[in-house]
């Protein structure tokens, strides 16, 4: 029997399995990772910034930090919240200035389980099954310069598309 990933307990159980998490990250983020540890409800001590939060699933190796989040309820600060989570996993690596070196790439994957009611800055509705944000800069010719490697990825199976690449396709079995 298959268990639904929109259940927090099942989500955490599935993604704390190293093989499952490693395969998921490879397929969705295109990153090969071996984890030294995988934790649930991970928070940083001392806290980074002014917001107390914890990650659903947090994995770390010498080269990457992987964060997997499940979100069932949409809030008006939906995307801002996960941008904060993602950025804090980057910022926490800088222990003191002026040593600003960030040793690990951060890959945050957020699984959203319901449709969006939010709009983008221009007021258009957001109806995308996959959204990917990076901080790597582009030159004036539009070429990306891979300086950082960080990714924030939103997956939303509420908006299936026929032409999605294979790793992003989700089998839906709605009752």
N, C-alpha and C positions, 0 to 999 in steps of 0.2 A: 504494500500500500504506500502511496506517495503522501507525504505530509505537506501542508501548505507553508510556503516560506513567509507568508504574512503573519505568522504566529511568532512572537518574539522568542519563545523558548525553542521552537524548531529552528528558527533562523540562527540563533546563537549556537545551537548544537551542531547544525550543518557546517557553519563557517568557522568553527574552532577545530574542525578536522583538517589537519595540514594538507592532505591531498586535495580535498574539496576546495579549500581556500586558494591553494596554489593554482589549481586548474581554473578556477573562477577568475582570478587576477590575470592569469595568462590570456584567457579568452577575451575578457572585457577590456583590460588596460594594456594588453600586449607586453606585459612585464613578467619575466622569469624571476621567481623569488623563492628563497629558502628561508624559513623563519626560525629564529632563535627562540622565540616565545610567541604565544597567542593568548590574549587575555580578553575577558568580557568586562563591561562596566569600568573600563580603564579611565582613570583621571590622572592628571599630573599634580605632583606635590613637590614644590609649591605650585599653586595654580598659576596659569599663564593668563594674564589679562584680568578683567574684572568679572568674568562670567564663570560660574561653577558649572561644569558639564562633565559628562563621561561618554566614552565611545562604546557603542554596542559591541563591536569586535575590533580589536586592535592587535596587529601583528608587527613584529619588528625583526629586521636582520641588520647586518652591518651596512647594507646598501639602501634599504627601503624601509619605509613605514607604510603599512597598509591599514586602511580603515574601511570597515564595512558597516553601513548604517541601514536600518529598516525604519521607514516612516509611514505610518498608517493614517495619521491625521494631518491635514494641511492647515498650516498657520499662515497669517499674513506675512510673517517674517521667514517663511519656509526656506527660500534660497539663501537669505542672509545668514541663517543659523548654520547651515552646512558649510558656507564659505568661512564662517568663523571657526568651526571645528577644524576644517582643513588648514586654515592659516595658522591656528594655534599649534598644530602638529609640526609645522615648519618653524614657527617662532620659538618653540620650546627647545629646539636644538641649539640655539644661540645662548649659551650660558652667561656670557658677559661680553660687553664691548671692549675694545674695538674688534674683537675676533668674531666677525659676522659669518664665518663659514658654516654652511649647512651641509652636513655630511651625507644625509639620507634624502633620497627622493621621497615625496609623500604622494600616495595614490589613495584617494578617497572615493569610494563607490557607494552611492546612495540608492537603495531600492525603495521606490515610492509605490504604494499599493492602491492609490486611487487617483482619479483624474484631477487635473488642476482647475481651480477656479481663478487662479492668478493670471495676470497679464504681464507682458513685458513693459519696458519703459515707454514705449510708444502707444500702449493701450491694446495691443493685439493679444488675443488669447494664446496661451502656450499649450500646444498640443503635440509635443514631440516625444517619441518613445525613448530617445537617447539624446542627452545633452552633454558635451564634453568641454571643459574649461581648462586652459593651461595658462601659465604665466610666461611662457617662452616668448620673447619679443620677435617681431617681424621687422625686416628692413623695408625701405620704401618701395622695393619691388615685390613685396609680399612674401618673401622667403622667411620661413621660421628659422630662428637661430636657437638650437637646443642648448640653452644655458642651464636651466633648472631641472626640467624633466617632471615637475609636479603635475598631477592631473586631478581634477574634480569631475566625477562622472555621475550623472543622474540617469537612472533607468526607470522607465515607467511603462509597464505592460498594459496599462489602460488605453494606450494609443498604439495598437499593433499596426505595422506597415508591412506590406508584402515584400518590398525590396530591401529589407534590412539585411545586413551581412549575417551570416549564420550564427556567430557567437552571441548576437543580440536577440535572436528570435526566442520567444518564450511560448511554450505550449500552454494554451489556456484551456481549461476545462470548466467553463462557467456552467453552473447548474441550470 
